[in-house]
Amino acid sequence: MSIRAHNLKTCLYSGFDIVAPFVAFLPMLDYLKLGHYDERLGGLDSPTTNQRFFRIEAGKLFDQTYLFRRREIEPHDHG
């Protein structure tokens, strides 16, 4: 029985910076996170990150990294 039969999502994380080694696994995955962690560049929530988070649909990768970025909260003018 597969994970998807239980309505669960699958994700693979690799420190590799390229997709090529994982192409055969894409049909089994919902998400793929790539890129080694570099403290200077930060994680997925950093605008300078080298890491990428992809949603996979029909074998195509859609970059969703932007979803992890912290949103700056603007101060409200109560004036």
The first five atom37 places (N, CA, C, CB, O) and aatype in JSON, in Angstrom:
{
  "aatype": [12, 15, 9, 1, 0, 8, 2, 10, 11, 16, 4, 10, 18, 15, 7, 13, 3, 9, 19, 0, 14, 13, 19, 0, 13, 10, 14, 12, 10, 3, 18, 10, 11, 10, 7, 8, 18, 3, 6, 1, 10, 7, 7, 10, 3, 15, 14, 16, 16, 2, 5, 1, 13, 13, 1, 9, 6, 0, 7, 11, 10, 13, 3, 5, 16, 18, 10, 13, 1, 1, 1, 6, 9, 6, 14, 8, 3, 8, 7],
  "atom_mask": [
    [1, 1, 1, 1, 1],
    [1, 1, 1, 1, 1],
    [1, 1, 1, 1, 1],
    [1, 1, 1, 1, 1],
    [1, 1, 1, 1, 1],
    [1, 1, 1, 1, 1],
    [1, 1, 1, 1, 1],
    [1, 1, 1, 1, 1],
    [1, 1, 1, 1, 1],
    [1, 1, 1, 1, 1],
    [1, 1, 1, 1, 1],
    [1, 1, 1, 1, 1],
    [1, 1, 1, 1, 1],
    [1, 1, 1, 1, 1],
    [1, 1, 1, 0, 1],
    [1, 1, 1, 1, 1],
    [1, 1, 1, 1, 1],
    [1, 1, 1, 1, 1],
    [1, 1, 1, 1, 1],
    [1, 1, 1, 1, 1],
    [1, 1, 1, 1, 1],
    [1, 1, 1, 1, 1],
    [1, 1, 1, 1, 1],
    [1, 1, 1, 1, 1],
    [1, 1, 1, 1, 1],
    [1, 1, 1, 1, 1],
    [1, 1, 1, 1, 1],
    [1, 1, 1, 1, 1],
    [1, 1, 1, 1, 1],
    [1, 1, 1, 1, 1],
    [1, 1, 1, 1, 1],
    [1, 1, 1, 1, 1],
    [1, 1, 1, 1, 1],
    [1, 1, 1, 1, 1],
    [1, 1, 1, 0, 1],
    [1, 1, 1, 1, 1],
    [1, 1, 1, 1, 1],
    [1, 1, 1, 1, 1],
    [1, 1, 1, 1, 1],
    [1, 1, 1, 1, 1],
    [1, 1, 1, 1, 1],
    [1, 1, 1, 0, 1],
    [1, 1, 1, 0, 1],
    [1, 1, 1, 1, 1],
    [1, 1, 1, 1, 1],
    [1, 1, 1, 1, 1],
    [1, 1, 1, 1, 1],
    [1, 1, 1, 1, 1],
    [1, 1, 1, 1, 1],
    [1, 1, 1, 1, 1],
    [1, 1, 1, 1, 1],
    [1, 1, 1, 1, 1],
    [1, 1, 1, 1, 1],
    [1, 1, 1, 1, 1],
    [1, 1, 1, 1, 1],
    [1, 1, 1, 1, 1],
    [1, 1, 1, 1, 1],
    [1, 1, 1, 1, 1],
    [1, 1, 1, 0, 1],
    [1, 1, 1, 1, 1],
    [1, 1, 1, 1, 1],
    [1, 1, 1, 1, 1],
    [1, 1, 1, 1, 1],
    [1, 1, 1, 1, 1],
    [1, 1, 1, 1, 1],
    [1, 1, 1, 1, 1],
    [1, 1, 1, 1, 1],
    [1, 1, 1, 1, 1],
    [1, 1, 1, 1, 1],
    [1, 1, 1, 1, 1],
    [1, 1, 1, 1, 1],
    [1, 1, 1, 1, 1],
    [1, 1, 1, 1, 1],
    [1, 1, 1, 1, 1],
    [1, 1, 1, 1, 1],
    [1, 1, 1, 1, 1],
    [1, 1, 1, 1, 1],
    [1, 1, 1, 1, 1],
    [1, 1, 1, 0, 1]
  ],
  "atom_positions": [
    [[0.85, -1.17, 0.0], [0.0, 0.0, 0.0], [0.9, 1.24, 0.0], [-0.97, -0.01, 1.23], [1.9, 1.3, 0.71]],
    [[0.53, 2.21, -0.79], [1.36, 3.4, -0.92], [0.99, 4.47, 0.1], [1.26, 3.97, -2.33], [-0.09, 4.44, 0.69]],
    [[1.88, 5.38, 0.29], [1.66, 6.52, 1.18], [0.45, 7.32, 0.7], [2.92, 7.43, 1.26], [-0.37, 7.76, 1.5]],
    [[0.35, 7.5, -0.59], [-0.75, 8.29, -1.15], [-2.11, 7.66, -0.88], [-0.55, 8.46, -2.65], [-3.11, 8.37, -0.79]],
    [[-2.16, 6.33, -0.74], [-3.41, 5.65, -0.41], [-3.91, 6.1, 0.96], [-3.23, 4.12, -0.43], [-5.1, 5.99, 1.25]],
    [[-3.02, 6.61, 1.8], [-3.37, 7.12, 3.12], [-3.54, 8.64, 3.11], [-2.31, 6.73, 4.15], [-3.65, 9.27, 4.16]],
    [[-3.57, 9.21, 1.91], [-3.75, 10.65, 1.73], [-2.62, 11.46, 2.37], [-5.07, 11.08, 2.32], [-2.85, 12.57, 2.86]],
    [[-1.41, 10.93, 2.35], [-0.23, 11.62, 2.87], [0.62, 12.14, 1.73], [0.59, 10.7, 3.79], [0.59, 11.58, 0.63]],
    [[1.36, 13.19, 1.97], [2.26, 13.77, 0.97], [3.67, 13.25, 1.18], [2.24, 15.32, 1.05], [4.05, 12.87, 2.29]],
    [[4.45, 13.24, 0.1], [5.84, 12.79, 0.17], [6.77, 13.92, -0.25], [6.06, 11.54, -0.73], [6.45, 14.72, -1.13]],
    [[7.92, 13.97, 0.42], [8.92, 14.99, 0.13], [10.3, 14.37, 0.28], [8.75, 16.24, 1.06], [10.53, 13.56, 1.18]],
    [[11.21, 14.75, -0.59], [12.6, 14.3, -0.5], [13.47, 15.53, -0.34], [13.02, 13.45, -1.76], [13.33, 16.5, -1.09]],
    [[14.36, 15.49, 0.63], [15.34, 16.57, 0.79], [16.71, 16.03, 0.49], [15.29, 17.18, 2.21], [17.1, 14.96, 0.98]],
    [[17.46, 16.76, -0.32], [18.83, 16.39, -0.62], [19.69, 17.65, -0.59], [18.94, 15.68, -1.99], [19.24, 18.74, -0.95]],
    [[20.91, 17.49, -0.16], [21.87, 18.57, -0.19], [22.43, 18.8, -1.59], [0.0, 0.0, 0.0], [23.2, 19.74, -1.81]],
    [[22.05, 17.94, -2.55], [22.46, 18.15, -3.94], [21.85, 19.45, -4.43], [22.04, 16.94, -4.84], [20.79, 19.86, -3.96]],
    [[22.51, 20.08, -5.37], [22.02, 21.34, -5.93], [21.35, 21.16, -7.28], [23.16, 22.31, -6.06], [20.93, 22.14, -7.9]],
    [[21.24, 19.91, -7.75], [20.64, 19.66, -9.07], [19.55, 18.59, -8.97], [21.72, 19.21, -10.09], [19.57, 17.76, -8.07]],
    [[18.61, 18.63, -9.89], [17.46, 17.72, -9.91], [17.81, 16.38, -10.55], [16.3, 18.36, -10.66], [17.23, 15.36, -10.19]],
    [[18.75, 16.36, -11.48], [19.02, 15.18, -12.31], [19.06, 13.84, -11.56], [20.33, 15.37, -13.0], [18.47, 12.88, -12.05]],
    [[19.71, 13.72, -10.4], [19.76, 12.41, -9.72], [18.39, 11.92, -9.23], [20.7, 12.49, -8.55], [18.26, 10.76, -8.85]],
    [[17.39, 12.79, -9.22], [16.1, 12.44, -8.64], [14.96, 12.34, -9.64], [15.75, 13.45, -7.61], [13.81, 12.11, -9.26]],
    [[15.26, 12.49, -10.91], [14.23, 12.48, -11.95], [13.38, 11.2, -11.88], [14.86, 12.61, -13.33], [12.16, 11.27, -12.05]],
    [[14.0, 10.06, -11.65], [13.27, 8.79, -11.6], [12.3, 8.73, -10.42], [14.24, 7.63, -11.53], [11.34, 7.97, -10.46]],
    [[12.54, 9.53, -9.38], [11.7, 9.51, -8.19], [10.54, 10.51, -8.26], [12.54, 9.81, -6.97], [9.61, 10.43, -7.46]],
    [[10.59, 11.44, -9.19], [9.58, 12.5, -9.25], [8.15, 11.98, -9.27], [9.81, 13.34, -10.47], [7.29, 12.58, -8.61]],
    [[7.83, 10.89, -9.99], [6.44, 10.4, -9.97], [5.97, 9.94, -8.58], [6.3, 9.26, -10.94], [4.77, 9.84, -8.34]],
    [[6.89, 9.67, -7.7], [6.54, 9.19, -6.36], [6.5, 10.31, -5.33], [7.52, 8.13, -5.91], [6.16, 10.08, -4.17]],
    [[6.85, 11.52, -5.74], [6.99, 12.63, -4.8], [5.96, 13.72, -5.04], [8.37, 13.22, -4.9], [5.48, 13.93, -6.15]],
    [[5.63, 14.42, -3.96], [4.8, 15.62, -4.05], [5.65, 16.88, -3.97], [3.74, 15.62, -2.93], [5.31, 17.92, -4.53]],
    [[6.78, 16.76, -3.25], [7.68, 17.9, -3.04], [9.13, 17.45, -3.1], [7.39, 18.59, -1.69], [9.44, 16.29, -2.83]],
    [[10.0, 18.38, -3.47], [11.43, 18.12, -3.52], [12.15, 19.37, -3.02], [11.9, 17.74, -4.97], [11.92, 20.47, -3.51]],
    [[13.02, 19.18, -2.04], [13.83, 20.29, -1.53], [15.28, 19.99, -1.89], [13.66, 20.49, 0.03], [15.8, 18.91, -1.58]],
    [[15.92, 20.94, -2.53], [17.3, 20.76, -2.97], [18.18, 21.88, -2.45], [17.39, 20.69, -4.49], [17.72, 22.99, -2.18]],
    [[19.46, 21.57, -2.32], [20.46, 22.56, -1.97], [21.05, 22.34, -0.59], [0.0, 0.0, 0.0], [20.33, 22.15, 0.39]],
    [[22.36, 22.36, -0.55], [23.04, 22.22, 0.74], [22.78, 23.47, 1.58], [24.57, 21.98, 0.55], [22.54, 24.56, 1.05]],
    [[22.84, 23.3, 2.89], [22.64, 24.45, 3.77], [23.94, 25.23, 3.88], [22.16, 24.01, 5.16], [24.98, 24.67, 4.22]],
    [[23.86, 26.5, 3.6], [25.0, 27.41, 3.72], [24.57, 28.51, 4.69], [25.44, 28.01, 2.31], [23.73, 29.34, 4.36]],
    [[25.15, 28.51, 5.87], [24.75, 29.44, 6.91], [24.78, 30.9, 6.45], [25.63, 29.28, 8.12], [23.94, 31.7, 6.84]],
    [[25.76, 31.23, 5.62], [25.88, 32.61, 5.12], [24.67, 33.0, 4.27], [27.16, 32.77, 4.29], [24.27, 34.17, 4.25]],
    [[24.1, 32.02, 3.57], [22.97, 32.29, 2.67], [21.62, 32.09, 3.35], [23.06, 31.4, 1.46], [20.61, 32.62, 2.89]],
    [[21.61, 31.33, 4.43], [20.37, 31.09, 5.17], [19.55, 29.94, 4.6], [0.0, 0.0, 0.0], [19.89, 29.36, 3.57]],
    [[18.47, 29.65, 5.3], [17.56, 28.57, 4.9], [16.49, 29.06, 3.95], [0.0, 0.0, 0.0], [16.62, 30.13, 3.35]],
    [[15.44, 28.28, 3.81], [14.37, 28.62, 2.87], [13.71, 29.96, 3.17], [13.33, 27.54, 2.87], [13.15, 30.59, 2.27]],
    [[13.76, 30.41, 4.41], [13.11, 31.67, 4.75], [13.96, 32.9, 4.44], [12.75, 31.67, 6.22], [13.52, 34.03, 4.66]],
    [[15.16, 32.69, 3.93], [16.07, 33.79, 3.6], [15.99, 34.14, 2.11], [17.51, 33.42, 3.99], [15.99, 33.24, 1.26]],
    [[15.92, 35.42, 1.78], [15.89, 35.81, 0.36], [17.19, 35.49, -0.39], [15.6, 37.29, 0.25], [17.21, 35.52, -1.62]],
    [[18.26, 35.19, 0.35], [19.54, 34.89, -0.31], [19.85, 33.4, -0.35], [20.67, 35.61, 0.4], [20.95, 33.01, -0.74]],
    [[18.91, 32.55, 0.05], [19.17, 31.12, 0.14], [19.55, 30.49, -1.21], [17.97, 30.41, 0.69], [19.1, 30.94, -2.27]],
    [[20.36, 29.48, -1.13], [20.69, 28.7, -2.31], [19.77, 27.47, -2.42], [22.18, 28.26, -2.27], [19.81, 26.75, -3.41]],
    [[18.95, 27.24, -1.4], [18.05, 26.09, -1.38], [16.78, 26.39, -2.16], [17.72, 25.68, 0.06], [16.36, 27.55, -2.27]],
    [[16.16, 25.33, -2.7], [14.91, 25.48, -3.44], [13.92, 24.42, -3.0], [15.15, 25.38, -4.96], [14.3, 23.28, -2.73]],
    [[12.66, 24.8, -2.92], [11.6, 23.88, -2.55], [10.61, 23.84, -3.71], [10.89, 24.33, -1.21], [10.05, 24.86, -4.11]],
    [[10.4, 22.64, -4.26], [9.55, 22.47, -5.43], [8.31, 21.65, -5.1], [10.32, 21.81, -6.56], [8.37, 20.68, -4.35]],
    [[7.18, 22.05, -5.67], [5.97, 21.23, -5.69], [6.03, 20.48, -7.01], [4.63, 22.11, -5.55], [6.41, 21.04, -8.04]],
    [[5.64, 19.21, -7.0], [5.72, 18.39, -8.21], [4.31, 18.01, -8.63], [6.59, 17.11, -7.97], [3.53, 17.46, -7.84]],
    [[3.99, 18.32, -9.87], [2.7, 17.94, -10.44], [2.92, 17.45, -11.85], [1.69, 19.14, -10.42], [3.53, 18.13, -12.68]],
    [[2.43, 16.25, -12.12], [2.53, 15.65, -13.45], [3.98, 15.66, -13.96], [1.62, 16.4, -14.45], [4.24, 15.89, -15.14]],
    [[4.92, 15.41, -13.03], [6.33, 15.34, -13.41], [7.0, 16.69, -13.62], [0.0, 0.0, 0.0], [8.17, 16.74, -13.98]],
    [[6.27, 17.77, -13.4], [6.84, 19.11, -13.57], [7.11, 19.72, -12.21], [5.89, 20.02, -14.39], [6.37, 19.5, -11.25]],
    [[8.2, 20.5, -12.14], [8.6, 21.15, -10.9], [8.13, 22.6, -10.89], [10.13, 21.09, -10.71], [8.31, 23.33, -11.87]],
    [[7.53, 23.0, -9.78], [7.09, 24.36, -9.6], [7.78, 24.91, -8.35], [5.52, 24.45, -9.47], [7.57, 24.42, -7.24]],
    [[8.61, 25.93, -8.54], [9.38, 26.5, -7.44], [8.44, 27.18, -6.46], [10.44, 27.49, -7.97], [7.74, 28.13, -6.81]],
    [[8.44, 26.7, -5.22], [7.59, 27.23, -4.17], [8.4, 27.85, -3.04], [6.69, 26.13, -3.62], [7.88, 28.1, -1.95]],
    [[9.67, 28.1, -3.29], [10.57, 28.62, -2.27], [10.04, 29.91, -1.65], [11.96, 28.87, -2.87], [10.17, 30.13, -0.45]],
    [[9.44, 30.74, -2.46], [8.94, 32.03, -1.98], [7.93, 31.89, -0.83], [8.29, 32.79, -3.12], [7.77, 32.81, -0.03]],
    [[7.26, 30.74, -0.73], [6.27, 30.54, 0.33], [6.89, 30.5, 1.72], [5.52, 29.26, 0.08], [6.19, 30.69, 2.72]],
    [[8.18, 30.27, 1.8], [8.86, 30.15, 3.08], [9.46, 31.47, 3.55], [9.94, 29.11, 2.99], [9.93, 31.57, 4.68]],
    [[9.45, 32.48, 2.7], [10.06, 33.76, 3.04], [9.26, 34.46, 4.11], [10.18, 34.64, 1.82], [8.03, 34.49, 4.07]],
    [[9.95, 35.03, 5.06], [9.3, 35.8, 6.1], [8.72, 37.07, 5.48], [10.29, 36.14, 7.26], [9.35, 37.73, 4.66]],
    [[7.54, 37.38, 5.9], [6.9, 38.61, 5.41], [7.11, 39.69, 6.45], [5.37, 38.41, 5.11], [6.84, 39.49, 7.64]],
    [[7.57, 40.82, 6.0], [7.78, 41.94, 6.89], [6.43, 42.54, 7.24], [8.73, 43.0, 6.26], [5.61, 42.8, 6.36]],
    [[6.21, 42.76, 8.51], [4.96, 43.39, 8.94], [5.2, 44.88, 9.02], [4.47, 42.81, 10.31], [6.06, 45.36, 9.75]],
    [[4.39, 45.61, 8.25], [4.54, 47.06, 8.22], [3.83, 47.66, 9.43], [3.99, 47.66, 6.9], [2.72, 47.24, 9.78]],
    [[4.47, 48.65, 10.07], [3.81, 49.31, 11.2], [2.57, 50.05, 10.72], [4.77, 50.3, 11.91], [2.58, 50.67, 9.66]],
    [[1.51, 49.98, 11.51], [0.28, 50.67, 11.16], [0.36, 52.12, 11.62], [-0.94, 49.96, 11.78], [0.87, 52.42, 12.7]],
    [[-0.15, 52.99, 10.8], [-0.22, 54.41, 11.16], [-1.55, 54.64, 11.85], [-0.06, 55.35, 9.9], [-2.6, 54.65, 11.21]],
    [[-1.5, 54.83, 13.15], [-2.72, 55.05, 13.91], [-3.03, 56.54, 14.06], [-2.6, 54.41, 15.29], [-3.94, 56.92, 14.8]],
    [[-2.27, 57.37, 13.34], [-2.33, 58.81, 13.47], [-3.57, 59.46, 13.18], [0.0, 0.0, 0.0], [-3.67, 60.68, 13.27]]
  ]
}
